[in-house]
């Protein structure tokens, strides 16, 4: 039986057990792989396309594992069955019984139909709206029509492929951290204060009080750091940003980690490690899917195998200024500048040592030059920009109070955070990885909206 998660097969005993539970024994991926040649199968799926004549009808049926052509002959299946198949519109669900035969046609195998049932018909007055012409007019699913019909667009081959790539990325991130004895740890989504800039907080009413949707797991991770020492999460974060770039969402998935006794360099090693591990896993498990997305596998191999260079903020400013970009020392680098900076990169680069004035209070000042902080961003090549932000944390009580006060930030919402330093504070650090951005870049997608089932941005909260 075809198992998309590990691209393998299972025993007959387990096949029967799963089949009994799921009500489905045969998968199209098995049929096209040749494991059922000359055998009768019962396929359950959806009509992808169909054509034919009064005597023979060709139906391409899809399920989550692939497509296969089914051949129905009027004199074999009978009048009633033949007409029901002829009238089954695209995306009608069907159950088809037939014998598998090898063929020179598109999918390598086809099914000679003996009987069939249309399980869920499509009303001819409301045909499936995602047509080939609608797809041709789109650019990675960015048209308003396809976004409005996202719940149906998910069924298309491109989106199904992306969802499988996305699932593999999530699994690879989990395996990286679990293989290194990190503990998965969850934090609240309702919070009292900001992690990033306060202007990007989503305010929500909370029983007569103000609360906010979390921008990051970080502050609450630091609370658990003295207990667990190595911890990570995969969870949604929220940023009320009105940016309309190809990499911004208001709700996105965050992979974050925190490590006790770690320096900025050690945190970067984990950042590079997890990204290279994800790229390597995609090559091993999803090479066909990446090629379907139009991705050059040699590039993904480069991202998996190469070391990631490091450059300081000051060097980046010099490079940008040499390219004619108007940027002053002390400014944070927005996407437009990152895009220019990374245009010549062949692999991701770490950008380190931002000015103290450009980063929030939790970034630790560099003891060797306190006008900088011990932080880093990992910038992906090809203009994709930042995918990781992290660094060492300000870990002593004296320093954290100084940093909070110099920003003019109220102390009250962060008393619990200050307490972490009062009771046995230690050097530590961590990072946040934008999983949707990572999926977008490694798959070669044009827009981050391609990489998530239901994208949320400043203009869209439906469907």
FENBEL-V341478 format. One record per run of one state. SS is the DSSP state (helix for helix, strand for strand, loop for the rest). FROM is the first residue (numbers start at 1). LEN is the number of residues. If there is no record, write none. Layout:
# FENBEL-V341478
SS_FROM_LEN ; SS_FROM_LEN
This chain:
# FENBEL-V341478
loop_1_2 ; strand_3_1 ; loop_4_4 ; strand_8_1 ; loop_9_3 ; helix_12_11 ; loop_23_5 ; helix_28_6 ; loop_34_6 ; strand_40_13 ; loop_53_3 ; strand_56_8 ; loop_64_2 ; strand_66_8 ; helix_74_4 ; loop_78_1 ; helix_79_8 ; loop_87_6 ; strand_93_10 ; loop_103_6 ; strand_109_12 ; loop_121_3 ; helix_124_3 ; loop_127_5 ; helix_132_5 ; loop_137_7 ; helix_144_5 ; loop_149_1 ; helix_150_4 ; loop_154_3 ; helix_157_22 ; loop_179_4 ; strand_183_2 ; loop_185_5 ; strand_190_2 ; loop_192_6 ; helix_198_3 ; loop_201_1 ; strand_202_5 ; loop_207_2 ; strand_209_5 ; loop_214_4 ; helix_218_11 ; loop_229_1 ; strand_230_9 ; loop_239_12 ; strand_251_10 ; loop_261_3 ; helix_264_22 ; loop_286_1 ; helix_287_6 ; loop_293_4 ; helix_297_9 ; loop_306_4 ; strand_310_3 ; helix_313_10 ; loop_323_12 ; helix_335_10 ; loop_345_4 ; strand_349_4 ; loop_353_2 ; strand_355_1 ; helix_356_3 ; loop_359_4 ; strand_363_1 ; loop_364_1 ; strand_365_2 ; loop_367_2 ; strand_369_5 ; loop_374_1 ; strand_375_6 ; loop_381_4 ; strand_385_9 ; loop_394_3 ; helix_397_11 ; loop_408_4 ; helix_412_11 ; loop_423_5 ; strand_428_7 ; helix_435_9 ; loop_444_4 ; helix_448_4 ; loop_452_5 ; strand_457_1 ; loop_458_2 ; strand_460_1 ; loop_461_3
